[in-house]
Amino acid sequence: MTQPDLSALKGLLDGHVQDEGLRPLARRTAIPLGVIRSILEGRDISSSNLNLVADKLGLEFYVGPKRELGRERAPEPQDDGDVAFLDHFDLQPAAGHGSLGVGAPTEPIPFSARWLRRHGLRPHAVSVLEIRGDSQEPLLYSGDTIIVAKQKVRPKSGRLYVVARRYSVQIKWVTVLRRAFELVSENPAYQPERVDIHDNPDFYPVLWFGHFIRANDQPVTKEQK
């Protein structure tokens, strides 16, 4: 690995450690504590351990000749001064009401690092998703952009999450019940869905969203009431 590669890996690991703690990260990923500390402290580390860390963090460890055109991975998100490049995924329509499938990563999207810090968002801890589908209209439209946390959380009622299950990924308001979760859409055409707690869905909080002004975003006038 080159020095820039090691710096990027150190930055990614440091972000994970800040978000969840050193020991919880080691337990979750099965990366030895000594290996994590060696990378964070800039000490020499074997290629086998680098390969282990890359595999656990969903990265590619590669040494070899230049690869063919058209087979390169999307560049890893990095900070460049006041610009933070967030990794970017497209959510494509799949079967089921409001159901979405996560596509391959596309080109990273630049955000102001200062703006992210002001709102308590760490670039390495969040992703940008471009949604498809109409289950959250008029709050979210197909093509809108959201920022979502990479780390799954225990859900709370009344909050918006990306809900990942075995066969689907959805954007839903969540109500926590005694032994189930109710997934709710903004669009009244989609009925609430109850998910049993034993289905073990994963919840990733939606932290920000944005969309262009549309014609139907006009305020309601007195004559329309």
Backbone torsions as a table, in degrees:
resi	resn	phi	psi	omega
1	MET	NA	141.0	176.0
2	THR	-78.4	167.9	179.1
3	GLN	-60.5	-42.7	176.5
4	PRO	-60.3	-36.7	178.2
5	ASP	-63.4	-44.8	179.4
6	LEU	-64.7	-36.8	178.4
7	SER	-64.9	-40.7	178.8
8	ALA	-65.2	-41.6	178.6
9	LEU	-64.3	-42.9	178.0
10	LYS	-61.0	-42.6	179.2
11	GLY	-63.6	-40.4	179.4
12	LEU	-65.2	-45.4	178.6
13	LEU	-62.6	-42.5	-179.7
14	ASP	-60.7	-38.9	177.4
15	GLY	-63.3	-42.7	178.3
16	HIS	-64.1	-41.2	-179.6
17	VAL	-64.2	-41.5	178.4
18	GLN	-64.1	-35.7	-176.5
19	ASP	-76.4	-39.6	-172.8
20	GLU	-126.3	-6.6	179.7
21	GLY	95.4	153.0	-175.1
22	LEU	-65.4	-53.6	-176.4
23	ARG	-67.8	-43.1	175.5
24	PRO	-59.2	-37.4	177.5
25	LEU	-63.9	-43.4	179.4
26	ALA	-62.8	-41.1	178.7
27	ARG	-66.2	-42.3	-176.2
28	ARG	-67.9	-39.4	-173.8
29	THR	-97.9	-12.1	-176.0
30	ALA	64.5	24.5	172.8
31	ILE	-88.3	126.5	-179.7
32	PRO	-56.9	143.1	179.8
33	LEU	-56.6	-40.6	-178.3
34	GLY	-62.9	-33.9	178.8
35	VAL	-68.8	-44.6	178.9
36	ILE	-60.6	-46.0	-179.1
37	ARG	-63.3	-39.0	-179.5
38	SER	-61.0	-41.6	179.4
39	ILE	-68.4	-45.1	-178.1
40	LEU	-64.8	-31.9	-178.4
41	GLU	-91.9	0.0	175.8
42	GLY	76.4	19.6	179.3
43	ARG	-81.6	163.7	178.2
44	ASP	-63.2	143.5	-179.1
45	ILE	-142.1	140.5	-175.9
46	SER	-69.7	158.2	179.0
47	SER	-64.6	-33.1	179.6
48	SER	-65.2	-38.8	177.9
49	ASN	-71.9	-36.5	174.8
50	LEU	-61.8	-41.3	178.4
51	ASN	-63.6	-40.0	177.8
52	LEU	-61.3	-48.0	-178.8
53	VAL	-63.3	-44.7	179.6
54	ALA	-59.9	-42.4	-179.6
55	ASP	-64.2	-43.5	-177.6
56	LYS	-68.6	-28.4	-178.4
57	LEU	-96.9	6.4	178.0
58	GLY	73.2	29.5	179.1
59	LEU	-105.9	175.1	178.5
60	GLU	-113.9	123.3	174.6
61	PHE	-101.4	117.8	-170.5
62	TYR	-140.7	129.6	171.2
63	VAL	-133.4	123.0	-178.5
64	GLY	165.1	-172.8	-178.7
65	PRO	-67.7	162.7	179.3
66	LYS	-58.1	132.4	-176.0
67	ARG	-82.1	161.6	-176.9
68	GLU	-64.5	151.1	175.5
69	LEU	-61.9	144.2	178.5
70	GLY	89.3	-4.1	-178.8
71	ARG	-116.6	6.0	-179.0
72	GLU	-72.1	146.7	172.9
73	ARG	-76.0	155.7	173.6
74	ALA	-61.3	140.6	-178.2
75	PRO	-60.9	144.2	179.1
76	GLU	-69.7	143.9	178.0
77	PRO	-63.7	135.1	178.9
78	GLN	-139.1	159.2	174.8
79	ASP	-94.8	137.8	178.4
80	ASP	-133.9	90.8	-177.1
81	GLY	66.8	-120.8	-179.2
82	ASP	-91.4	5.7	-179.3
83	VAL	-108.0	127.6	175.7
84	ALA	-112.7	126.0	179.6
85	PHE	-94.4	109.0	-178.3
86	LEU	-90.5	138.5	177.5
87	ASP	-66.2	150.4	-164.2
88	HIS	-133.7	129.2	178.2
89	PHE	-127.1	150.1	176.4
90	ASP	-104.8	130.3	178.3
91	LEU	-96.5	109.1	-175.5
92	GLN	-94.3	148.5	178.8
93	PRO	-60.9	142.1	175.4
94	ALA	-135.5	-175.1	-176.7
95	ALA	-70.1	147.9	175.5
96	GLY	100.5	150.2	-177.9
97	HIS	-62.1	119.5	176.1
98	GLY	71.8	6.2	-175.0
99	SER	-79.2	142.5	-176.1
100	LEU	-134.4	145.5	175.1
101	GLY	-111.8	138.0	-178.3
102	VAL	-83.0	122.9	178.9
103	GLY	-84.3	-175.0	179.5
104	ALA	-71.3	154.4	177.8
105	PRO	-63.1	140.8	176.7
106	THR	-110.7	-166.4	-177.7
107	GLU	-59.6	133.4	176.7
108	PRO	-57.1	149.3	-178.9
109	ILE	-106.5	129.4	180.0
110	PRO	-78.0	134.4	172.1
111	PHE	-127.4	158.9	173.8
112	SER	-70.3	119.3	178.1
113	ALA	-62.2	-34.6	178.7
114	ARG	-64.5	-42.5	178.7
115	TRP	-64.0	-42.2	178.8
116	LEU	-61.8	-45.6	-179.5
117	ARG	-63.3	-39.1	-178.9
118	ARG	-61.2	-30.2	-179.6
119	HIS	-100.7	14.3	174.5
120	GLY	72.6	26.0	-178.7
121	LEU	-107.9	126.0	177.0
122	ARG	-94.6	127.9	-175.3
123	PRO	-52.7	-38.9	-177.2
124	HIS	-78.2	-7.2	-176.3
125	ALA	-104.5	0.7	-176.7
126	VAL	-133.0	158.5	175.1
127	SER	-128.7	156.2	174.0
128	VAL	-101.6	129.5	178.6
129	LEU	-120.7	135.0	172.9
130	GLU	-103.9	119.2	-169.6
131	ILE	-89.9	159.1	174.1
132	ARG	-132.7	143.8	179.9
133	GLY	111.8	169.7	-173.3
134	ASP	-121.9	14.5	-174.0
135	SER	-68.7	-19.0	-179.2
136	GLN	-110.4	14.0	173.9
137	GLU	-69.8	141.7	8.8
138	PRO	-93.6	9.5	178.1
139	LEU	-71.7	-47.6	-179.5
140	LEU	-129.0	135.7	178.6
141	TYR	-111.4	158.4	175.0
142	SER	-57.2	129.1	-176.2
143	GLY	98.4	-10.6	177.9
144	ASP	-70.0	161.8	-177.5
145	THR	-113.3	137.2	175.0
146	ILE	-128.5	154.1	169.8
147	ILE	-108.3	128.4	-176.0
148	VAL	-128.4	144.0	177.2
149	ALA	-69.8	142.2	177.6
150	LYS	-77.5	-26.0	-175.9
151	GLN	-88.2	126.0	178.5
152	LYS	-71.8	153.1	-175.7
153	VAL	-134.0	169.4	170.6
154	ARG	-80.8	123.2	-172.3
155	PRO	-71.5	155.3	173.2
156	LYS	-124.0	147.0	-178.7
157	SER	-62.5	145.2	174.8
158	GLY	81.9	13.3	179.9
159	ARG	-119.1	157.4	-176.4
160	LEU	-96.9	130.6	-176.8
161	TYR	-134.6	155.0	159.4
162	VAL	-86.7	119.2	-174.9
163	VAL	-106.3	116.1	-177.0
164	ALA	-106.8	125.1	173.8
165	ARG	-123.8	-177.4	-172.9
166	ARG	-59.7	-39.8	-174.5
167	TYR	-115.8	7.1	-177.6
168	SER	-158.5	157.9	171.0
169	VAL	-130.4	124.6	-174.8
170	GLN	-128.4	156.0	171.3
171	ILE	-107.7	114.4	-172.4
172	LYS	-144.6	149.5	164.0
173	TRP	-73.8	143.6	-174.3
174	VAL	-121.5	134.4	169.4
175	THR	-115.8	124.7	-179.1
176	VAL	-87.8	120.0	177.5
177	LEU	-103.4	-175.3	-174.9
178	ARG	-64.2	-48.5	-178.9
179	ARG	-133.4	29.4	-178.7
180	ALA	-161.3	173.7	174.3
181	PHE	-126.1	140.9	173.8
182	GLU	-105.6	123.7	-179.4
183	LEU	-101.8	123.6	-170.9
184	VAL	-121.5	139.6	176.9
185	SER	-104.2	153.8	172.3
186	GLU	-70.2	-36.8	-177.3
187	ASN	-73.4	117.8	-177.2
188	PRO	-65.9	-10.9	177.7
189	ALA	-70.7	-16.6	-179.1
190	TYR	-107.4	119.9	-179.1
191	GLN	-74.7	149.2	175.7
192	PRO	-56.6	147.1	-178.8
193	GLU	-119.8	132.2	178.4
194	ARG	-97.8	130.5	179.6
195	VAL	-119.9	124.7	179.9
196	ASP	-66.4	143.3	-178.1
197	ILE	-60.9	-28.4	-179.3
198	HIS	-74.4	-8.9	173.6
199	ASP	-72.6	-12.7	176.2
200	ASN	53.3	53.2	175.0
201	PRO	-69.7	152.3	175.4
202	ASP	-102.8	140.4	-176.1
203	PHE	-119.7	125.0	178.5
204	TYR	-120.4	115.4	-173.0
205	PRO	-65.7	134.5	171.4
206	VAL	-80.3	122.7	-172.4
207	LEU	-102.4	-22.8	-177.2
208	TRP	-163.1	148.9	171.1
209	PHE	-145.2	159.4	178.6
210	GLY	-154.0	148.9	173.9
211	HIS	-153.0	162.6	177.8
212	PHE	-71.9	150.9	176.2
213	ILE	-67.1	131.8	179.5
214	ARG	-114.4	165.6	-177.3
215	ALA	-59.4	-37.0	-178.1
216	ASN	-83.3	10.1	173.3
217	ASP	-90.2	4.5	-178.1
218	GLN	-64.9	144.8	178.7
219	PRO	-68.7	153.9	179.8
220	VAL	-78.4	129.1	178.7
221	THR	-88.8	166.9	177.8
222	LYS	-59.7	-36.9	-178.5
223	GLU	-66.7	-25.1	-177.4
224	GLN	-85.5	-15.2	-177.4
225	LYS	-74.7	NA	NA
